[in-house]
């Protein structure tokens, strides 16, 4: 699984890093060398661009999937978890504040006696 992901990632990076102008240049060069007709060269370039876009999309999906699985295994809290913890923290701070006020009142009352 990892090897397949790695190969697809490298292929995707290679294709995605080629600019459209570079791909067109390759197609034009092949046409000039007589290896492809002009029409076939244009189609070849279009196909390469399409495949580069598809590969990029697939690589992004695979990376996203692996990242989601990895993060899931790490048991990190999601945004809802952070929101819940923030609410709990506010409640705890309020409780601590009330307890501190009570403790001060009790301390003052004991000092008066």
N, C-alpha and C positions, 0 to 999 in steps of 0.2 A: 504494500500500500504506500509506504513512505517513498520507495524507489519510483513508483509510478508518479506520485505527486512531484517528486524532485525533477523527473524527466519532463513532465508537462510544464512545470514552472520554468525550467531552463529554456524549453522551446518557446514558451509564451514570452519570456523576457527577450529572447532573441528576435522573435517576429515583431513584438511590440516596439522594440527599440529601433527597428528599421522605419524610417520615415517614408511617407508616401512618395516623396520625390526620389528617394533612394530606390524604392521598388520600381518606380516608373523608369528610372535610369537603367536598372537591370533589364527590364522588359525591352526597352529601346535598344540596348546593347545586343540582346539576343536576336532582335529583329534585324539589326544591322549586320550581324554576323551570318545571317541567313538561317539561323537555327529555328526561328519562328517567323511567321508572316506578321505584318503590322497588326492585323486584327487579332491574331493569336497572342501576340505580345501584349496587347491591351487587355485581352481576356485573362491572360496569365497574371498580369499585374492586379487586375480587379479581384481575381481569385485569391491572390496572396494577401491583399488588403483585407478581404472578407475573412480569410482564415486567420489572419493576425488579430482581427477584432474578436472573432469567435474564441480563439485561443486565450486572448486576454480576459474575456468574460469568464471562460471556464476556469482559468487559473485563479481569478478573483473569487469565484464561487468556492473552489477547493480550499483556498487559503482561509476564506471566511468560515467554512465548515470546520477546518482543523482548529482555527482559533476559538470557535464556539465550544468545541469539544474540550480543548485544553483549558479554557477558562472555566468550563463546567466542572472539570476534574479538580480544579484549584479551589473550588467552593467559595469563590469571591462573591460578595453580595452584589446584587444588581441594583438598579436605581430605586426600585421599590424597597429593597432591603435597606438602602441608605436612608430613604425617606422614613421608614419605620424606625430605624435606629436614631435618627435625628429627633423624631417625635418622643421616643422613649427618653432620650437624653434631656430634652426640655422638661419632661415630667419629673425626671430624677433631680434636675437642678431646682425645680420648684419645690419638691419635697425636701431637699437638703436645706433650701432657704427657710422653709417653715420650721424645720427641726432646729436650725441655728437660732431662730427667733425665740423658740420655746426654751432652748437651752439658756439663752441670755436672760429670759424672764425668771427661770428657775434659779439661776446663779444670783441674780439681783435679789430675789426673794430670800434666799439663804443668807446673803450678806446682811440684810436688814434685821434678821433674827438675832 
